Amino acid sequence: MQEQDIINAVVAAIPDAQVEARMEGNHAHLTVTSTAFEGLSPVKRQQLVYSALSQAIASGAIHAVHMKTLVPGAH
């Protein structure tokens, strides 16, 4: 799976997301920034991203996901 495919999938599920993606083999490294994460626990944030990538994970195109989920302007 290509980085742009991951970006497209996440943005389709979280429209205002800013996504940085890097693939190492079938391991995805993501940084996702979105106002949709405001007020959500880290687990809920990750669940949103995993949901966007569920087909790629199920197919084996992505084996592991390492992610940071951020809210714009938060420190």
N, CA, C and O atoms as a CHARMM CRD file, in Angstrom:
* protein
*
  300
    1    1 MET  N      0.85700  -1.17400   0.00000 PROA 1      0.00000
    2    1 MET  CA     0.00000   0.00000   0.00000 PROA 1      0.00000
    3    1 MET  C      0.90200   1.23600   0.00000 PROA 1      0.00000
    4    1 MET  O      1.93600   1.26900   0.66600 PROA 1      0.00000
    5    2 GLN  N      0.49200   2.22800  -0.74800 PROA 2      0.00000
    6    2 GLN  CA     1.26100   3.46500  -0.87000 PROA 2      0.00000
    7    2 GLN  C      0.80700   4.48500   0.16900 PROA 2      0.00000
    8    2 GLN  O     -0.32800   4.45000   0.64400 PROA 2      0.00000
    9    3 GLU  N      1.71200   5.38600   0.50800 PROA 3      0.00000
   10    3 GLU  CA     1.39100   6.43200   1.48500 PROA 3      0.00000
   11    3 GLU  C      0.15800   7.23500   1.07600 PROA 3      0.00000
   12    3 GLU  O     -0.68800   7.54100   1.91700 PROA 3      0.00000
   13    4 GLN  N      0.04900   7.57700  -0.21000 PROA 4      0.00000
   14    4 GLN  CA    -1.08600   8.38300  -0.65800 PROA 4      0.00000
   15    4 GLN  C     -2.40600   7.64300  -0.48600 PROA 4      0.00000
   16    4 GLN  O     -3.43100   8.26600  -0.21000 PROA 4      0.00000
   17    5 ASP  N     -2.39500   6.32400  -0.64400 PROA 5      0.00000
   18    5 ASP  CA    -3.60900   5.52300  -0.42700 PROA 5      0.00000
   19    5 ASP  C     -4.07000   5.62100   1.02700 PROA 5      0.00000
   20    5 ASP  O     -5.26500   5.71600   1.30700 PROA 5      0.00000
   21    6 ILE  N     -3.10900   5.59700   1.94100 PROA 6      0.00000
   22    6 ILE  CA    -3.42800   5.71700   3.36200 PROA 6      0.00000
   23    6 ILE  C     -3.98500   7.10000   3.65800 PROA 6      0.00000
   24    6 ILE  O     -4.99800   7.23900   4.34200 PROA 6      0.00000
   25    7 ILE  N     -3.32000   8.11500   3.14100 PROA 7      0.00000
   26    7 ILE  CA    -3.78700   9.49200   3.34000 PROA 7      0.00000
   27    7 ILE  C     -5.20700   9.64500   2.83200 PROA 7      0.00000
   28    7 ILE  O     -6.05800  10.21300   3.51600 PROA 7      0.00000
   29    8 ASN  N     -5.46600   9.14000   1.63200 PROA 8      0.00000
   30    8 ASN  CA    -6.81000   9.24700   1.04500 PROA 8      0.00000
   31    8 ASN  C     -7.85800   8.54500   1.90000 PROA 8      0.00000
   32    8 ASN  O     -8.95700   9.07000   2.08000 PROA 8      0.00000
   33    9 ALA  N     -7.53800   7.37300   2.42800 PROA 9      0.00000
   34    9 ALA  CA    -8.49100   6.61800   3.24000 PROA 9      0.00000
   35    9 ALA  C     -8.80500   7.35900   4.54600 PROA 9      0.00000
   36    9 ALA  O     -9.96100   7.42400   4.96300 PROA 9      0.00000
   37   10 VAL  N     -7.78600   7.90800   5.17700 PROA 10     0.00000
   38   10 VAL  CA    -8.01300   8.61700   6.44300 PROA 10     0.00000
   39   10 VAL  C     -8.80400   9.89700   6.20000 PROA 10     0.00000
   40   10 VAL  O     -9.72600  10.20400   6.95600 PROA 10     0.00000
   41   11 VAL  N     -8.45700  10.64500   5.15900 PROA 11     0.00000
   42   11 VAL  CA    -9.16700  11.89700   4.87000 PROA 11     0.00000
   43   11 VAL  C    -10.62200  11.62400   4.46800 PROA 11     0.00000
   44   11 VAL  O    -11.50500  12.43000   4.76200 PROA 11     0.00000
   45   12 ALA  N    -10.87000  10.50900   3.80800 PROA 12     0.00000
   46   12 ALA  CA   -12.25500  10.16000   3.44900 PROA 12     0.00000
   47   12 ALA  C    -13.09400   9.93300   4.70600 PROA 12     0.00000
   48   12 ALA  O    -14.28200  10.25500   4.72800 PROA 12     0.00000
   49   13 ALA  N    -12.47800   9.38000   5.75000 PROA 13     0.00000
   50   13 ALA  CA   -13.20200   9.10400   6.99400 PROA 13     0.00000
   51   13 ALA  C    -13.20000  10.28400   7.95900 PROA 13     0.00000
   52   13 ALA  O    -14.14000  10.46600   8.73300 PROA 13     0.00000
   53   14 ILE  N    -12.12900  11.08900   7.90400 PROA 14     0.00000
   54   14 ILE  CA   -11.98000  12.23900   8.80300 PROA 14     0.00000
   55   14 ILE  C    -11.64300  13.43500   7.91100 PROA 14     0.00000
   56   14 ILE  O    -10.46800  13.76400   7.74700 PROA 14     0.00000
   57   15 PRO  N    -12.65500  14.09000   7.33100 PROA 15     0.00000
   58   15 PRO  CA   -12.43000  15.06900   6.26900 PROA 15     0.00000
   59   15 PRO  C    -11.45200  16.20100   6.55500 PROA 15     0.00000
   60   15 PRO  O    -10.77200  16.65200   5.63400 PROA 15     0.00000
   61   16 ASP  N    -11.35300  16.67700   7.79000 PROA 16     0.00000
   62   16 ASP  CA   -10.43800  17.79300   8.04000 PROA 16     0.00000
   63   16 ASP  C     -9.04300  17.32700   8.46300 PROA 16     0.00000
   64   16 ASP  O     -8.21000  18.14600   8.85100 PROA 16     0.00000
   65   17 ALA  N     -8.78600  16.03500   8.39100 PROA 17     0.00000
   66   17 ALA  CA    -7.51600  15.48700   8.86700 PROA 17     0.00000
   67   17 ALA  C     -6.34100  15.93700   8.00800 PROA 17     0.00000
   68   17 ALA  O     -6.41900  15.99500   6.78100 PROA 17     0.00000
   69   18 GLN  N     -5.26100  16.24900   8.69200 PROA 18     0.00000
   70   18 GLN  CA    -3.96600  16.45600   8.06400 PROA 18     0.00000
   71   18 GLN  C     -3.17300  15.19100   8.38300 PROA 18     0.00000
   72   18 GLN  O     -2.98700  14.84700   9.55000 PROA 18     0.00000
   73   19 VAL  N     -2.71100  14.50700   7.35200 PROA 19     0.00000
   74   19 VAL  CA    -2.11200  13.18800   7.54800 PROA 19     0.00000
   75   19 VAL  C     -0.70100  13.15100   6.98800 PROA 19     0.00000
   76   19 VAL  O     -0.46100  13.54100   5.84500 PROA 19     0.00000
   77   20 GLU  N      0.21900  12.68300   7.79800 PROA 20     0.00000
   78   20 GLU  CA     1.56400  12.36200   7.34400 PROA 20     0.00000
   79   20 GLU  C      1.68000  10.84900   7.43300 PROA 20     0.00000
   80   20 GLU  O      1.40300  10.26700   8.48100 PROA 20     0.00000
   81   21 ALA  N      2.08600  10.20700   6.34000 PROA 21     0.00000
   82   21 ALA  CA     2.16900   8.75600   6.31200 PROA 21     0.00000
   83   21 ALA  C      3.51200   8.31100   5.74300 PROA 21     0.00000
   84   21 ALA  O      4.04500   8.90400   4.80600 PROA 21     0.00000
   85   22 ARG  N      4.03100   7.25800   6.33600 PROA 22     0.00000
   86   22 ARG  CA     5.26700   6.65400   5.85100 PROA 22     0.00000
   87   22 ARG  C      5.10800   5.14700   5.98700 PROA 22     0.00000
   88   22 ARG  O      4.68600   4.65200   7.03200 PROA 22     0.00000
   89   23 MET  N      5.44300   4.43300   4.94500 PROA 23     0.00000
   90   23 MET  CA     5.36400   2.97300   4.97200 PROA 23     0.00000
   91   23 MET  C      6.76900   2.39000   5.06700 PROA 23     0.00000
   92   23 MET  O      7.69300   2.85600   4.40000 PROA 23     0.00000
   93   24 GLU  N      6.91600   1.37700   5.89400 PROA 24     0.00000
   94   24 GLU  CA     8.12000   0.56100   5.95900 PROA 24     0.00000
   95   24 GLU  C      7.65000  -0.86900   5.78400 PROA 24     0.00000
   96   24 GLU  O      7.18800  -1.50200   6.73300 PROA 24     0.00000
   97   25 GLY  N      7.76900  -1.37500   4.56900 PROA 25     0.00000
   98   25 GLY  CA     7.19300  -2.68400   4.27000 PROA 25     0.00000
   99   25 GLY  C      5.68900  -2.58000   4.37400 PROA 25     0.00000
  100   25 GLY  O      5.06800  -1.78400   3.66900 PROA 25     0.00000
  101   26 ASN  N      5.09300  -3.38400   5.25400 PROA 26     0.00000
  102   26 ASN  CA     3.63800  -3.30100   5.44700 PROA 26     0.00000
  103   26 ASN  C      3.29400  -2.68600   6.80500 PROA 26     0.00000
  104   26 ASN  O      2.21100  -2.91300   7.34400 PROA 26     0.00000
  105   27 HSD  N      4.23300  -1.90200   7.35000 PROA 27     0.00000
  106   27 HSD  CA     4.00000  -1.16900   8.60200 PROA 27     0.00000
  107   27 HSD  C      3.78300   0.30600   8.27900 PROA 27     0.00000
  108   27 HSD  O      4.61800   0.93400   7.62900 PROA 27     0.00000
  109   28 ALA  N      2.67800   0.84600   8.72800 PROA 28     0.00000
  110   28 ALA  CA     2.33900   2.24700   8.48600 PROA 28     0.00000
  111   28 ALA  C      2.69400   3.08400   9.70400 PROA 28     0.00000
  112   28 ALA  O      2.39800   2.71100  10.83900 PROA 28     0.00000
  113   29 HSD  N      3.32800   4.21400   9.45400 PROA 29     0.00000
  114   29 HSD  CA     3.65100   5.18400  10.50400 PROA 29     0.00000
  115   29 HSD  C      2.88300   6.45600  10.17200 PROA 29     0.00000
  116   29 HSD  O      3.10800   7.06600   9.12700 PROA 29     0.00000
  117   30 LEU  N      1.98300   6.85500  11.05200 PROA 30     0.00000
  118   30 LEU  CA     1.08000   7.96800  10.76900 PROA 30     0.00000
  119   30 LEU  C      1.12600   9.03600  11.84800 PROA 30     0.00000
  120   30 LEU  O      1.30200   8.74900  13.03200 PROA 30     0.00000
  121   31 THR  N      0.96500  10.26300  11.41100 PROA 31     0.00000
  122   31 THR  CA     0.64300  11.36700  12.29500 PROA 31     0.00000
  123   31 THR  C     -0.62300  11.98100  11.71800 PROA 31     0.00000
  124   31 THR  O     -0.63400  12.45000  10.58000 PROA 31     0.00000
  125   32 VAL  N     -1.68100  11.97400  12.50600 PROA 32     0.00000
  126   32 VAL  CA    -2.97500  12.48200  12.05600 PROA 32     0.00000
  127   32 VAL  C     -3.39000  13.62000  12.99000 PROA 32     0.00000
  128   32 VAL  O     -3.47000  13.44700  14.20600 PROA 32     0.00000
  129   33 THR  N     -3.64800  14.77500  12.40200 PROA 33     0.00000
  130   33 THR  CA    -4.08500  15.94700  13.15100 PROA 33     0.00000
  131   33 THR  C     -5.48700  16.31000  12.68100 PROA 33     0.00000
  132   33 THR  O     -5.72700  16.46000  11.48300 PROA 33     0.00000
  133   34 SER  N     -6.42100  16.45100  13.63900 PROA 34     0.00000
  134   34 SER  CA    -7.80000  16.75300  13.26200 PROA 34     0.00000
  135   34 SER  C     -8.56700  17.36100  14.43300 PROA 34     0.00000
  136   34 SER  O     -8.35000  17.00000  15.59000 PROA 34     0.00000
  137   35 THR  N     -9.46000  18.28100  14.11500 PROA 35     0.00000
  138   35 THR  CA   -10.35800  18.81600  15.13400 PROA 35     0.00000
  139   35 THR  C    -11.36900  17.75300  15.58000 PROA 35     0.00000
  140   35 THR  O    -11.97500  17.88300  16.64300 PROA 35     0.00000
  141   36 ALA  N    -11.54900  16.71000  14.77500 PROA 36     0.00000
  142   36 ALA  CA   -12.46400  15.61700  15.14500 PROA 36     0.00000
  143   36 ALA  C    -11.99900  14.89600  16.40600 PROA 36     0.00000
  144   36 ALA  O    -12.79000  14.20500  17.04800 PROA 36     0.00000
  145   37 PHE  N    -10.72900  15.04700  16.76500 PROA 37     0.00000
  146   37 PHE  CA   -10.18800  14.37600  17.94100 PROA 37     0.00000
  147   37 PHE  C    -10.43600  15.14900  19.24000 PROA 37     0.00000
  148   37 PHE  O    -10.19300  14.62600  20.32700 PROA 37     0.00000
  149   38 GLU  N    -10.91900  16.38900  19.13100 PROA 38     0.00000
  150   38 GLU  CA   -11.14300  17.19600  20.33200 PROA 38     0.00000
  151   38 GLU  C    -12.08900  16.48600  21.28600 PROA 38     0.00000
  152   38 GLU  O    -13.16500  16.03600  20.89200 PROA 38     0.00000
  153   39 GLY  N    -11.67900  16.38900  22.54600 PROA 39     0.00000
  154   39 GLY  CA   -12.50300  15.78400  23.57100 PROA 39     0.00000
  155   39 GLY  C    -12.50700  14.26600  23.58000 PROA 39     0.00000
  156   39 GLY  O    -13.16000  13.65800  24.42900 PROA 39     0.00000
  157   40 LEU  N    -11.79300  13.64200  22.65500 PROA 40     0.00000
  158   40 LEU  CA   -11.75600  12.18100  22.60300 PROA 40     0.00000
  159   40 LEU  C    -10.52700  11.65000  23.32500 PROA 40     0.00000
  160   40 LEU  O     -9.47600  12.29000  23.34200 PROA 40     0.00000
  161   41 SER  N    -10.67200  10.48600  23.91400 PROA 41     0.00000
  162   41 SER  CA    -9.53000   9.82500  24.54800 PROA 41     0.00000
  163   41 SER  C     -8.57600   9.34400  23.45600 PROA 41     0.00000
  164   41 SER  O     -8.97400   9.21800  22.29800 PROA 41     0.00000
  165   42 PRO  N     -7.33100   9.07700  23.81400 PROA 42     0.00000
  166   42 PRO  CA    -6.39100   8.54700  22.81800 PROA 42     0.00000
  167   42 PRO  C     -6.89500   7.26900  22.14100 PROA 42     0.00000
  168   42 PRO  O     -6.67700   7.07200  20.94500 PROA 42     0.00000
  169   43 VAL  N     -7.55900   6.41200  22.89600 PROA 43     0.00000
  170   43 VAL  CA    -8.07800   5.16900  22.32100 PROA 43     0.00000
  171   43 VAL  C     -9.15900   5.46200  21.28500 PROA 43     0.00000
  172   43 VAL  O     -9.16200   4.85600  20.21400 PROA 43     0.00000
  173   44 LYS  N    -10.07600   6.38100  21.58500 PROA 44     0.00000
  174   44 LYS  CA   -11.14500   6.72700  20.63700 PROA 44     0.00000
  175   44 LYS  C    -10.55200   7.35100  19.37000 PROA 44     0.00000
  176   44 LYS  O    -11.03100   7.08900  18.26600 PROA 44     0.00000
  177   45 ARG  N     -9.51500   8.17000  19.52700 PROA 45     0.00000
  178   45 ARG  CA    -8.84500   8.76900  18.36500 PROA 45     0.00000
  179   45 ARG  C     -8.27200   7.66900  17.47400 PROA 45     0.00000
  180   45 ARG  O     -8.45600   7.67800  16.25700 PROA 45     0.00000
  181   46 GLN  N     -7.57200   6.72000  18.10400 PROA 46     0.00000
  182   46 GLN  CA    -6.98000   5.62700  17.33500 PROA 46     0.00000
  183   46 GLN  C     -8.04800   4.78100  16.65900 PROA 46     0.00000
  184   46 GLN  O     -7.85600   4.31900  15.53400 PROA 46     0.00000
  185   47 GLN  N     -9.16400   4.57700  17.33300 PROA 47     0.00000
  186   47 GLN  CA   -10.24200   3.79200  16.73800 PROA 47     0.00000
  187   47 GLN  C    -10.76400   4.43700  15.46000 PROA 47     0.00000
  188   47 GLN  O    -11.08300   3.73700  14.49900 PROA 47     0.00000
  189   48 LEU  N    -10.85400   5.77000  15.43900 PROA 48     0.00000
  190   48 LEU  CA   -11.28400   6.46400  14.21500 PROA 48     0.00000
  191   48 LEU  C    -10.32400   6.18300  13.06400 PROA 48     0.00000
  192   48 LEU  O    -10.74900   5.92000  11.93800 PROA 48     0.00000
  193   49 VAL  N     -9.04000   6.24000  13.35400 PROA 49     0.00000
  194   49 VAL  CA    -8.03600   6.00500  12.30400 PROA 49     0.00000
  195   49 VAL  C     -8.05400   4.53700  11.88000 PROA 49     0.00000
  196   49 VAL  O     -8.03600   4.24500  10.68400 PROA 49     0.00000
  197   50 TYR  N     -8.08700   3.61600  12.83100 PROA 50     0.00000
  198   50 TYR  CA    -8.14900   2.19200  12.49100 PROA 50     0.00000
  199   50 TYR  C     -9.37400   1.87800  11.63900 PROA 50     0.00000
  200   50 TYR  O     -9.30000   1.07300  10.71000 PROA 50     0.00000
  201   51 SER  N    -10.48800   2.50600  11.95100 PROA 51     0.00000
  202   51 SER  CA   -11.71000   2.29200  11.17200 PROA 51     0.00000
  203   51 SER  C    -11.50100   2.69500   9.71200 PROA 51     0.00000
  204   51 SER  O    -11.95400   2.00700   8.79700 PROA 51     0.00000
  205   52 ALA  N    -10.81300   3.81200   9.50500 PROA 52     0.00000
  206   52 ALA  CA   -10.54500   4.28200   8.14500 PROA 52     0.00000
  207   52 ALA  C     -9.65200   3.31400   7.37600 PROA 52     0.00000
  208   52 ALA  O     -9.72100   3.24500   6.14900 PROA 52     0.00000
  209   53 LEU  N     -8.82100   2.57200   8.08900 PROA 53     0.00000
  210   53 LEU  CA    -7.86100   1.66500   7.44900 PROA 53     0.00000
  211   53 LEU  C     -8.26700   0.19900   7.54900 PROA 53     0.00000
  212   53 LEU  O     -7.47200  -0.68500   7.22900 PROA 53     0.00000
  213   54 SER  N     -9.48500  -0.06800   7.98600 PROA 54     0.00000
  214   54 SER  CA    -9.90500  -1.43900   8.28200 PROA 54     0.00000
  215   54 SER  C     -9.78400  -2.39300   7.09500 PROA 54     0.00000
  216   54 SER  O     -9.38200  -3.54300   7.27200 PROA 54     0.00000
  217   55 GLN  N    -10.12200  -1.93800   5.89600 PROA 55     0.00000
  218   55 GLN  CA   -10.02700  -2.82000   4.73000 PROA 55     0.00000
  219   55 GLN  C     -8.57900  -3.17800   4.42200 PROA 55     0.00000
  220   55 GLN  O     -8.26900  -4.33000   4.11700 PROA 55     0.00000
  221   56 ALA  N     -7.69800  -2.19300   4.50200 PROA 56     0.00000
  222   56 ALA  CA    -6.28400  -2.44600   4.22400 PROA 56     0.00000
  223   56 ALA  C     -5.67600  -3.36100   5.28200 PROA 56     0.00000
  224   56 ALA  O     -4.82100  -4.18900   4.97200 PROA 56     0.00000
  225   57 ILE  N     -6.11300  -3.21400   6.52000 PROA 57     0.00000
  226   57 ILE  CA    -5.62100  -4.08600   7.58800 PROA 57     0.00000
  227   57 ILE  C     -6.15000  -5.50600   7.38700 PROA 57     0.00000
  228   57 ILE  O     -5.40100  -6.47600   7.50700 PROA 57     0.00000
  229   58 ALA  N     -7.43200  -5.62100   7.08400 PROA 58     0.00000
  230   58 ALA  CA    -8.04900  -6.94400   6.87100 PROA 58     0.00000
  231   58 ALA  C     -7.42200  -7.68100   5.69700 PROA 58     0.00000
  232   58 ALA  O     -7.28300  -8.90400   5.73200 PROA 58     0.00000
  233   59 SER  N     -7.04600  -6.94700   4.66300 PROA 59     0.00000
  234   59 SER  CA    -6.46300  -7.58500   3.47300 PROA 59     0.00000
  235   59 SER  C     -4.99800  -7.95900   3.67100 PROA 59     0.00000
  236   59 SER  O     -4.43800  -8.72800   2.89000 PROA 59     0.00000
  237   60 GLY  N     -4.37500  -7.41300   4.72100 PROA 60     0.00000
  238   60 GLY  CA    -2.95900  -7.66700   4.94900 PROA 60     0.00000
  239   60 GLY  C     -2.04600  -6.64900   4.30200 PROA 60     0.00000
  240   60 GLY  O     -0.82700  -6.72100   4.45800 PROA 60     0.00000
  241   61 ALA  N     -2.62700  -5.68600   3.56600 PROA 61     0.00000
  242   61 ALA  CA    -1.80800  -4.63900   2.93900 PROA 61     0.00000
  243   61 ALA  C     -1.08300  -3.82500   4.00700 PROA 61     0.00000
  244   61 ALA  O      0.02900  -3.34300   3.79100 PROA 61     0.00000
  245   62 ILE  N     -1.73100  -3.68100   5.16000 PROA 62     0.00000
  246   62 ILE  CA    -1.10500  -3.04500   6.31700 PROA 62     0.00000
  247   62 ILE  C     -1.11400  -4.07300   7.44200 PROA 62     0.00000
  248   62 ILE  O     -2.16600  -4.59500   7.81000 PROA 62     0.00000
  249   63 HSD  N      0.06200  -4.35600   7.97900 PROA 63     0.00000
  250   63 HSD  CA     0.16600  -5.33400   9.06300 PROA 63     0.00000
  251   63 HSD  C      0.15300  -4.65700  10.43500 PROA 63     0.00000
  252   63 HSD  O     -0.40300  -5.18900  11.39600 PROA 63     0.00000
  253   64 ALA  N      0.76700  -3.48400  10.51200 PROA 64     0.00000
  254   64 ALA  CA     0.84900  -2.77500  11.78300 PROA 64     0.00000
  255   64 ALA  C      0.73300  -1.28400  11.52800 PROA 64     0.00000
  256   64 ALA  O      1.15300  -0.77800  10.48700 PROA 64     0.00000
  257   65 VAL  N      0.15500  -0.59000  12.50000 PROA 65     0.00000
  258   65 VAL  CA    -0.00200   0.86200  12.40000 PROA 65     0.00000
  259   65 VAL  C      0.57600   1.48800  13.66100 PROA 65     0.00000
  260   65 VAL  O      0.19500   1.14000  14.77800 PROA 65     0.00000
  261   66 HSD  N      1.49600   2.41200  13.46200 PROA 66     0.00000
  262   66 HSD  CA     2.04900   3.19200  14.55500 PROA 66     0.00000
  263   66 HSD  C      1.55900   4.62700  14.31800 PROA 66     0.00000
  264   66 HSD  O      1.80300   5.20000  13.25600 PROA 66     0.00000
  265   67 MET  N      0.87300   5.20200  15.30400 PROA 67     0.00000
  266   67 MET  CA     0.27800   6.51000  15.01900 PROA 67     0.00000
  267   67 MET  C      0.37400   7.47000  16.18300 PROA 67     0.00000
  268   67 MET  O      0.44200   7.08800  17.35100 PROA 67     0.00000
  269   68 LYS  N      0.37600   8.74900  15.79900 PROA 68     0.00000
  270   68 LYS  CA     0.18800   9.86100  16.71200 PROA 68     0.00000
  271   68 LYS  C     -1.08900  10.53000  16.26100 PROA 68     0.00000
  272   68 LYS  O     -1.28600  10.75800  15.06700 PROA 68     0.00000
  273   69 THR  N     -1.95800  10.84500  17.20200 PROA 69     0.00000
  274   69 THR  CA    -3.20100  11.54800  16.87000 PROA 69     0.00000
  275   69 THR  C     -3.19000  12.85900  17.64900 PROA 69     0.00000
  276   69 THR  O     -3.07900  12.86200  18.87500 PROA 69     0.00000
  277   70 LEU  N     -3.30500  13.95500  16.93500 PROA 70     0.00000
  278   70 LEU  CA    -3.15100  15.27500  17.52400 PROA 70     0.00000
  279   70 LEU  C     -4.35700  16.15600  17.22900 PROA 70     0.00000
  280   70 LEU  O     -5.06100  15.95800  16.23900 PROA 70     0.00000
  281   71 VAL  N     -4.58400  17.12700  18.10100 PROA 71     0.00000
  282   71 VAL  CA    -5.58600  18.15900  17.88700 PROA 71     0.00000
  283   71 VAL  C     -4.82300  19.41700  17.48300 PROA 71     0.00000
  284   71 VAL  O     -3.82600  19.75400  18.12200 PROA 71     0.00000
  285   72 PRO  N     -5.26900  20.13000  16.42500 PROA 72     0.00000
  286   72 PRO  CA    -4.55600  21.33800  16.01200 PROA 72     0.00000
  287   72 PRO  C     -4.41900  22.33900  17.15200 PROA 72     0.00000
  288   72 PRO  O     -5.37700  22.61800  17.87300 PROA 72     0.00000
  289   73 GLY  N     -3.22000  22.86700  17.30000 PROA 73     0.00000
  290   73 GLY  CA    -2.97500  23.89000  18.30600 PROA 73     0.00000
  291   73 GLY  C     -2.77200  23.36900  19.71400 PROA 73     0.00000
  292   73 GLY  O     -2.40600  24.14300  20.59800 PROA 73     0.00000
  293   74 ALA  N     -2.99600  22.08800  19.95600 PROA 74     0.00000
  294   74 ALA  CA    -2.80100  21.52900  21.29500 PROA 74     0.00000
  295   74 ALA  C     -1.32100  21.26900  21.53400 PROA 74     0.00000
  296   74 ALA  O     -0.57500  20.96600  20.60200 PROA 74     0.00000
  297   75 HSD  N     -0.91300  21.38800  22.75700 PROA 75     0.00000
  298   75 HSD  CA     0.48800  21.16700  23.09000 PROA 75     0.00000
  299   75 HSD  C      0.64900  19.91000  23.87700 PROA 75     0.00000
  300   75 HSD  O      1.76600  19.55400  24.25100 PROA 75     0.00000
